[in-house]
Amino acid sequence: MERGSARDSYVLGVAVFPTLGLDEVSASGGVADVEIGGRRALRSLRLNGTVCAISLELTATSRVDVQANSATQRDGALLCPRAEEAAGLIEAELP
C-alpha cells in the first residue's frame, strides 16, 4: 500500500459474526455479490454510504466483515478496493 497524506488515510476494521450469515448483512447502499479468494462474499456500503464492507462467508450462518472508512472520504465506494485487498489477506487465513 502506498503512503499518502493524512487526507488519503483510512481505517480498516474486522468483525467476526459467529451467528450472522451473509443473508443478514445490513447495508444502507448497494449490495453486490463478489468472490474473494474463491470464497463467497458480499460488498456493501454502510453508514449512509460512507463505509465499504466486504462480508466473507464462513458458513451459512456465520461471516467475517472487513470494513474501510475514512474521516475525509465520504464516498465509501472509493474505499472498496482497499477493503477488498484487506479481505483477501484475511480470507487466506480463514478455515
Stockholm file with secondary structure:
# STOCKHOLM 1.0

chainA/1-95         MERGSARDSYVLGVAVFPTLGLDEVSASGGVADVEIGGRRALRSLRLNGTVCAISLELTATSRVDVQANSATQRDGALLCPRAEEAAGLIEAELP
#=GR chainA/1-95 SS CCCCCGGGCCEEEEEEETTCCGGGCCCSSCEEEEEETTEEEEEEEETTTTEEEEEEEEETTEEEEEEEECSSCCCGGGGHHHHHHHHHHHHTTCC
#=GC SS_cons        CCCCCGGGCCEEEEEEETTCCGGGCCCSSCEEEEEETTEEEEEEEETTTTEEEEEEEEETTEEEEEEEECSSCCCGGGGHHHHHHHHHHHHTTCC
//
